[in-house]
Amino acid sequence: MIRTLHPAYFALVMATGIVSIAAKLLGMQWAAMALVVVNVIAFVALWILTITRIVRYPRELFADLVDHQRGVGFFTTVAATSVLGSQLIILLHATTIAFALWLLTIVLWLVLNYAVFTALTVKETKPALDAGISGGWLVAVVATESVSTLASLLASSLGAYAPEVLFLSLTFWLAGGMLYIWLISLIFYRYTFFKFAPSDLMPPYWINMGAMAISTLAGTLLILNAKFSPLLMSMQAFLLGFTIFFWATATWWIPMLLILGFWRHVYKRFPLTYNPLYWGAVFPLGMYTVCTIRLSEVTGISMLMLVPRVFVFVALAAWTVTFVGLLRSFATR
C-alpha cells in the first residue's frame, strides 16, 4: 500500500480542512472541531507514509513524479499544508504553528512546482493531450493560491512585515490566476475535441471549479487585509473585479460538472466506488462554501449567504460518504 500510495492522497487533508472551516464560519462548532482532530491525524499519518515511501520506494516515487497523470498529484501536499494552517488559525488561533506551516508550504511549492513541470517538459516520451491532461492538473493552481490564502490570514499578526507578506500573497494570487488560464484552455480543448469516455471523467475534474473557488477566497482575503498595505488599498477595485470574475467562473462550472456526473454514473452506469481521487471532488464543495461567505463579506451582498447555507450540508455529506468509503477500503484490505 505504501509503495503504490497515490501522490494526490493529501487531498484528504485539503477536503477535511476546508469543510471544517466552512462549518466553523456557519456556526457548526462541533463539526468543525471534530474535523480538526481528524485532519491533524490524517496529515501526520500521510507524511509518515510519504516519508516511508521516499526511503523505501524511491524508484516508484520518482516514476510518479514524472508521470503526466500522477505527477501533479504531489501538489496536494502544498495545498494540504496551507489548508491545515488556515484551519488552525481560524479554529484554534494557533498562529505560530500556522506560520511554520506557511514556511513549509512555500518550500514545498518551490520544490514541486519546478521539479514536476521541469520533469514533464524535458521528458522524452510524452502521452497525447487526451491521455496526459485532466482536471487534476489544476491542483497546481490550488497549491499556488493556497500560499496566498495562508499568507493573508497571517498578515494581521506580522506587524511591520504585513505589507511585504501581503505583496507576496498578491504575487501568488496573480500567478495562480494566470496558471489557471493556461491550463483550463488545454483542459477545455481536451473536453470538446477528443473522445470522452466515462472512465475519463475522473473526480479531480471538480478542481475545474475548486481552483476558481480558492482564487476567489484568496482575492477576498487580500481585500479584507488591504488596510495593512498601501499597495492593496490602491488596488481595491482591481482586486474586487477579478475576485468576482473568479467566483462567476467557479459558479459556471457547477451545473456543467453535475450534468457530466449524471451522464457518467446514471446514463453510462459507471460504478461509484471509493477512490482517493474523490477527495479532489469534496474539496471544491467546501471551498465554494467558504469563498462565497467571504465574498458576501467584502461585497455586502447578504443574499449570497443563501448559497453557503445550502452548500455546507452538501460538502459535509460528500465528506462523510467519502470518509466511509475510505474506512470500508481499509476494512476490505
PATIKE-356613 format. One record per residue: z negated, x, y negated of N, C-alpha, C in turn; residue in three letters. Coordinates in steps of 0.2 Angstrom, whole numbers, plus 5000, padded with zeros to 4 digits. Last residue first. Example, Ala and Ser with C-alpha at 12.3 -4.5 7.8 and 13.67 -1.06 7.14 Angstrom:
REM PATIKE-356613
496550645011496450685005496150645000SER
496150665028496150625022496150665016ALA
REM end
This chain:
REM PATIKE-356613
498649545021498649615023498049635027ARG
498149425018498649425024498649505026THR
497249455008496949425014497449435020ALA
498149494998497649545001497349515008PHE
498749374996499149434999498749485002SER
497749294991498049274998498449335001ARG
497549364979497049364984497249344991LEU
498749334973498549404974498049404979LEU
498749194972499249224976499049294978GLY
497649184963497549154970498149184975VAL
498349234952497749264955497649244962PHE
499349134950499549194952498949244955THR
498449024947498949014953499149084955VAL
497849074935497449054941497949054947THR
498949094926498549154928498149134935TRP
499348964925499849014928499449074930ALA
498248904919498448884925498948934929ALA
498148974907497648984912497848954919LEU
499448934901499349004903498749014908ALA
499248794900499748824904499648894906VAL
498148804891498048774898498548794903PHE
498748854880498248894883498048874890VAL
499748764876499948824879499348864883PHE
498948674868499348654875499448714879VAL
498548744858498048704861498348674868ARG
499748804853499248844857498748804861PRO
500348684846500648724852500148764856VAL
499548644836499648594842499948634848LEU
499548734826499048744831499048694837MET
500548704817500748754823500148754828LEU
499948624808500248594813500448634819MET
499548714798499048694803499348654809SER
500048844790500348784793499948764799ILE
499748964785499348904783499648834785GLY
500249084789500649034785500348974782THR
499249144795499549184790499949134786VAL
498749054805498349084800498649104794GLU
499949034813499648974809499148994804SER
500049154818500549134814500249074810LEU
498949154827498949204821499449184816ARG
499349054836498749044832498749094826ILE
500549114841500549054837499949044833THR
499949224848500449244842500449174838CYS
499349164858498949204853499349214847VAL
500349094865499749064863499449094857THR
501149204869501449154864500849114861TYR
500349274878500449304871500749254866MET
500249184888499649194885499849224878GLY
501549194892501249124891500649134886LEU
501849324895502149294889501849224887PRO
500949344907500849374901501149344895PHE
501649274917501049254915500849284908VAL
502649364921502849294918502249264915ALA
502149474925502549484920502749414917GLY
501549424937501149444931501549454925TRP
502649424946502449364942501949374937TYR
502649554952503049544946502949474942LEU
501949544963501649574957502049564951PRO
502249384971502549454969502149474963ASN
502049244982501749294977502149364977TYR
503449134981502949164985502649224980THR
504549014982504049034977503449064981LEU
506249024987505549014989505049044983PRO
507448924979507248994981506448994982PHE
508248814978507748814983507548884984ARG
509148784968509348834973508848844978LYS
508448684961509148664963509348714969TYR
507048744961507248674963507948664966VAL
507148884958506648854963506748784965HIS
508248894948508148944954507748914959ARG
508248784940508848804943508648844949TRP
506948804934507148744938507748754942PHE
507148924928506648924933506848864937GLY
508148884918508348934923507848934929LEU
507348804911507948774914508148824920ILE
506348894906506148834910506748814914LEU
507148974898506849004904506648954909LEU
507548884888508048924892507748944899MET
506348854882506748804886507248834890PRO
505948984877505548954882505948894885ILE
506849044867506849064874506449024879TRP
506448994855507048984858507148994865TRP
505249064853505248994854505848964857THR
505649194850505249184856505249104858ALA
506349164838506649184844506349174850THR
505249124830505849074831506249094837ALA
504549244830504249184833504749134835TRP
505449324823505249344829504949284833PHE
505449254810506049264814505949284821PHE
504149274806504349204808505049204812ILE
504249414804503749384809503949314811THR
505149424794505349454801504849424806PHE
504449364783505049344785505249364792GLY
503249434783503249364784503849344787LEU
503749564778503349554785503349484787LEU
504349524766504749554772504349544778PHE
503249484759503749444760504249464766ALA
502449604759502249544762502749494764GLN
502549734754503049714759502849644762MET
501449774746502149764743502649744747SER
500549774756500449724750501149714747MET
500849894763500949824766500949774761LEU
500549984753501249984755501349914758LEU
499149974751499549954746500349944748PRO
498049914763498649954762499049934757SER
497149814766496949884766497449934765PHE
497849694765497349714759497149784760LYS
498549674777498849704771498449724765ALA
498049624788497749684786498049714780ASN
498849514790498149494789497749564787LEU
500049574792499949534786499249524784ILE
499849634804500049684798499849644792LEU
499649524812499149574811499249614805LEU
500949474812500449434809499849474807THR
501649574819501849554812501249524808GLY
501049564832501049624828501149614820ALA
501449434835500749454834500649514830LEU
502849454836502649404831501849424830THR
502949544846503149564840502949514834SER
502449464856502049514854502249544848ILE
503549374857502949344855502449404853ALA
504649454861504649424854503949394852MET
504149484874504249534869504349514862ALA
504149354880503549394878503549444873GLY
505549324881505049284876504449324875MET
505849414891506349404885505949364879ASN
504849404900504749454895505249454889ILE
505449324909505049294904504849344899TRP
505949414918506449384913506049344908TYR
505049444928505049484921505549454916PRO
505449364939504949334935504949374928PRO
507249374941506549394943506049374938MET
508549314946508149294941507449304942LEU
509249364957509249404951508749384946ASP
509049264966508649324968508649364961SER
510049174962509349154961508949214962PRO
511349264954511049234960510349214958ALA
512649274943511949274943511649234949PHE
513949384939513749334943512949334943LYS
514149414921514049434928513849384932PHE
514049364908514649394910514649424917PHE
512749324905513349274904514049304906THR
511749414908511649344909512349314910TYR
512349534902512249534909512149454911ARG
512149494889512849514891512849504899TYR
510749494888511149434887511849444889PHE
510549634890510249584895510649514894ILE
511149694879511349714886511149654891LEU
510349634869511049624869511349644876SER
509049674872509249604873509949594873ILE
509149814868509049794875509249714876LEU
509249814854509749854858509749824865TRP
508249724850508949714848509449744853ILE
507149794854507249734857507949714856TYR
507149914846507249924853507449854856LEU
506849844834507449874835507649884842MET
505449814836505949764835506749784836GLY
504949934838504949894844505449834843GLY
505049994826505350024831505449974837ALA
504149904818504849904817505249934823LEU
502949934825503149864824503949864823TRP
502850074822502950054829503149974829PHE
502650064808503250104811503350084818THR
501449994806502149964804502750004807LEU
500550084812500650014815501349984813SER
500650184803500850194810501050134813LEU
500150114792500850144791501050154798PHE
498850094797499250034796500050054795LEU
498350224797498450194803498850134802VAL
498450244783498850284787498950254794GLU
497450154778498250144776498650194780PRO
496250194785496550124786497350124784ALA
495450294782496050314786496450244787TYR
494350254775494850284771495550294775ALA
493950134788493850164781494450184778GLY
494150084800494350154800494250184792LEU
494049954803493449994804493550064803SER
495249894800494749874796494149924797SER
496049944811496149974804495549954800ALA
496149894823495649944822495549964815LEU
497149804823496449774824495949824823LEU
498249894821498049844816497349814817SER
498249954834498149994828497849944822ALA
498549854842497849884843497749924836LEU
499849824838499349774838498649804838THR
500549944840500549924833499949874833SER
500549964854500250014850500149984843VAL
501349844857500649844859500249904855SER
502649884854502249834850501549834851GLU
502849964865502949994858502549944853THR
502749874876502249934875502249964868ALA
503749784873503049764873502549824872VAL
504849864875504749834868503949814868VAL
504649894889504649954884504549924877ALA
504849774894504249794894504149854889VAL
506249754895505949734888505149754888LEU
506549774908506649824903506349814896TRP
506449644914505849694914505949754910GLY
507649584914507149574908506549614908GLY
508749714919508449654920507949644914SER
510049824925509549804920509349734921ILE
510749864937510249904934509849884929GLY
511649774941511149794946510649834943ALA
512449754930512149694933511649714938ASP
512949884927512449854922512149794926LEU
512849994942513149954937512649914933ALA
511750144943512050074945512450044940PRO
512150314943511850264940512150194943LYS
511950484946512150424949511850364946THR
511350574937512050574938512350514941GLU
510250554923510350534930511150534931LYS
510050554909510350614912510450604920VAL
509450424907510050444903510450504907THR
508350414914508850364916509550384912LEU
507550514909507750524916508350474917ALA
507450474896507750534897508050534904THR
506650354898507350354895507750414896PHE
505450414904505850364908506550364905VAL
505050514895505150534902505650484905ALA
504850444883505450494883505550514890TYR
503950344886504450324883505050374884ASN
502850424893503350374897503950354893LEU
502350494882502550524888503050484892VAL
502050404872502450464871502750494877LEU
501250314879501850294876502350354875TRP
500150394882500550364887501250334885LEU
499650414869499850474873500350444879VAL
499350284864499850324861500150384865ILE
498350244873498950214873499550254870THR
497350334870497650344877498350304877LEU
497050284857497250354858497650364865LEU
496550164862497150164857497450234858TRP
495450194869495950164872496650164868LEU
494650234858494850284863495450264867ALA
494550114851494850174848495050224853PHE
493750044861494450024859494850074856ALA
492550104860492950114866493650094865ILE
492250074847492350144849492750154855THR
492149934846492749964843492850044845THR
491849804854491749874856492249914853ALA
491749664852491649714846491549784848HIS
492049584862491449624863491249664857LEU
493249514859492649484863492049514862LEU
493949604851493949534849493349494853ILE
493849724858493749714851493549644849ILE
494249704871493649724870493449724862LEU
495649664868495149614872494449634870GLN
496149784864496149724859495649674862SER
496049854876495749874869495649824865GLY
496949784884496249784886495749814879LEU
498149804877497849734878497149734879VAL
498249944879498149914872497849844873SER
498349954893497849994890497749964883THR
499549874895498849854898498349894895ALA
500549954889500349884886499649864889ALA
500550064897500450074890500150004887VAL
500850014910500150054909500050054901THR
502049964908501449914908500849944908THR
502950064909502750044903502149994903PHE
503350064923502750114920502550094913PHE
504449984924503849954925503250004923GLY
505550064922505250034916504650004917VAL
505850094936505550144931505250114925GLY
506350004944505650004944505350054939ARG
507750004940507349934941506649944940GLN
508150134940508350084934507950024934HIS
507150264944507450204946507550154940ASP
506350374940507050374939507450324941VAL
505050324945505150344938505850344936LEU
505250314959505150254955505250274947ASP
505250454962505850404963505850344959ALA
503950494958504550514954505150474956PHE
503250424968503150404961503750424957LEU
503750484980503850414979503750394972GLU
503250614977503950604978504150534977ARG
501850604976502150614970502950604971PRO
500650544984501350524985501750544979TYR
499450594980499650594987500350584989ARG
499350594966499150654970499450654977VAL
499850474962500150534959499950594964ILE
499050394970499750394971500050454969ARG
497850414963497850424970498650434972THR
498150354951498050424951498050454959ILE
498350224955498850254952498750334953THR
497050184960497650184964498250224962LEU
496350204948496150244954496750244959ILE
497050104940497050184938496850224944TRP
496649994946497350014946497450084944LEU
495249994944495549994951496250014951ALA
495149974930494950034934495250044941VAL
495849854929496049914925495849974929PHE
495049764936495749774938495949834935ALA
493749774929493849794936494549804938ILE
494249724917493949794917493949814924VAL
494649594921495049644918494849714918ASN
493449524925494049534930494449594927VAL
492749524913492449564919493049574924VAL
493649454905493449514903493249554909VAL
493549324911494149364912494049434909LEU
492349284907492449294914493049334915ALA
492549264893492049324896492149334903MET
493449154893493649224890493149284893ALA
492749054899493349084902493549154900ALA
491749044890491549054897492149084900TRP
492349004878492049074878491849084885GLN
493548944871493348934878492949004880MET
494048944858493348924859493148914866GLY
495249004855495248924856494548904858LEU
494949134856495249104850495149034849LEU
494749144870494149154865494349124858LYS
495949114876495349074877494849084872ALA
496649224871496849154869496349104870ALA
496049324878495949324870496149254868ILE
496349294891495649294889495549294881SER
497749314891497449244892496749244890VAL
497749454888497949414883497749334884ILE
497149504900496849524894497049474889GLY
497949464911497249444911496949454904THR
499149524907499149454908498349424907ALA
498849664908499149634902499049554902MET
498349674921497849684916498149654909VAL
499549644928498949604929498449614924LEU
500449744924500549684921499949634922ALA
500149844932499749844927499849784922PHE
501249844941500649814943500149804937TYR
502449914940502349864935501649824936ALA
502550004950502350034944502149974939PRO
501849954966502349944961502149964954HIS
501550054979501250024973501750014968LEU
501850124991502350084988502050034982THR
500650204993501250234992501850194989ARG
499650104994499650144988500350184987ILE
500050045006500050005000500050044994MET
REM end
